[in-house]
Amino acid sequence: MAVQLFVPNFRVEECLAEIRECLEKGWTGLGFKTVAIEAAWKEYTQLAHAHFLSSNTVGLHLAFELFKSKFGWKDNDEVITTPLTFVSTNHAILYAGLKPVFADVDDYLCLDPESVLKRITPKTKALIFVGIGGNSGQYEKILEICRARSIKLILDAAHMAGTRIDGEHIGADADATVFSFQAVKNLPTADSGMICFKEAEDDERVRKLTWLGINKDTYARTASQGAYKWMYDVEEVGYKYHGNSIMAAIALVQLKYLDMDNAYRRQLAVWYNGNLKNRNNVTVVQTVNGCESAQHLLQIRVRDRDAVMLALNEHAIFPGVHYRDNTDYRMYAFAQGTCPNAAAASQEIISLPMHLRMTKSDVDLISELVIKYAR
Ligand SMILES: *Cc1c(COP(=O)(O)O)cnc(C)c1O
């Protein structure tokens, strides 16, 4: 049997029942279930605000766009970012006309505070932190650095649905935290996401920005009474970025199982670590102390990465790589050579299969093969 990197586990009957409600009611768009998932997400994370989106990528864009206009940032003002991420993180900076400045990563594969300090200039307006694989890395140090200098902190929490530090869900301290509920993330839908601002006024504004700048959503209008319930104003050029009720219906079901699913992911990680930790030629990327990781990924480092990947493929095991150093992409090649740790990691990392249908014997088999082929 082949073992894939990710296989989402949908509670099919429950999801269909939630979706059926949308179809029977005739309400599949904004409102109804999107309102419910926002409430459920706030309850689950204890974050102050939550707005449901069509993806994480659009949320990152909106965070930069909103802060840029709110604080009067100029084109090409700088955002410190990581080269080891999905390209959405860095594209979002460009969408808003800002400039990505790459800092290097640490052993957790997250931004390294030392490197961040060296990248700060008078033009630095924001920093985006990616908790790769669900790991919070040195997030708390980065938070201090940003606070001390009034640098806005955006958390790309695409891997962090359910990550807690000292018992509290990640994200409350960031100026904006953006989650992904894309098809293979820990809380899979098909495509959707959530943006959680710290400030109420930002949450209010983003609700307009995700619906073309319209200042009142359809649901609120239907709920309101009187002859003018069709009436709305358009206050600025917004986007069509809000989430819909079908995605929200799936998210509502999957959220009920998130903690249970993440606990099983951490169990898989414990098994992997038991097999692979302290082996010659293999390093398991560790979760920082105090972090209960959502464990989206289990990453190892090996010297002969491509050979190990090929050998695993021959045994019908299909791992992944998260990620290629973004400064290797033509788009971001202007920064090539500026982040040696990320460049080295990019050559060595493998994300081993990590999903809820795996058993201990899958983990044992994969570990055995890794040990056999790593040189
Ligand atoms: C998946 C992912 C995104 C993009 O999420 P979408 O919901 O697909 O837009 C952004 N950043 C990281 C680190 C991701 O893994």
The ligand as an SDF file (V2000), in Angstrom:
LIG
                    3D

 15 15  0  0  0  0  0  0  0  0999 V2000
   -1.1230   26.5940    2.6900 C   0  0  0  0  0  0  0  0  0  0  0  0
   -0.3140   27.7580    3.0850 C   0  0  0  0  0  0  0  0  0  0  0  0
   -0.6760   29.0610    2.7450 C   0  0  0  0  0  0  0  0  0  0  0  0
   -1.8270   29.3730    1.8300 C   0  0  0  0  0  0  0  0  0  0  0  0
   -3.0360   28.9250    2.3220 O   0  0  0  0  0  0  0  0  0  0  0  0
   -4.3070   28.9140    1.3320 P   0  0  0  0  0  0  0  0  0  0  0  0
   -5.4600   28.7530    2.2720 O   0  0  0  0  0  0  0  0  0  0  0  0
   -4.1370   27.7690    0.4010 O   0  0  0  0  0  0  0  0  0  0  0  0
   -4.3380   30.2230    0.6380 O   0  0  0  0  0  0  0  0  0  0  0  0
    0.0940   30.0990    3.2220 C   0  0  0  0  0  0  0  0  0  0  0  0
    1.1780   29.8860    3.9870 N   0  0  0  0  0  0  0  0  0  0  0  0
    1.5720   28.6460    4.3070 C   0  0  0  0  0  0  0  0  0  0  0  0
    2.7730   28.4700    5.1740 C   0  0  0  0  0  0  0  0  0  0  0  0
    0.8520   27.5390    3.8570 C   0  0  0  0  0  0  0  0  0  0  0  0
    1.2600   26.3080    4.1510 O   0  0  0  0  0  0  0  0  0  0  0  0
  1  2  1  0
  2  3  1  0
  2 14  2  0
  3  4  1  0
  3 10  2  0
  4  5  1  0
  5  6  1  0
  6  7  2  0
  6  8  1  0
  6  9  1  0
 10 11  1  0
 11 12  2  0
 12 13  1  0
 12 14  1  0
 14 15  1  0
M  END
$$$$
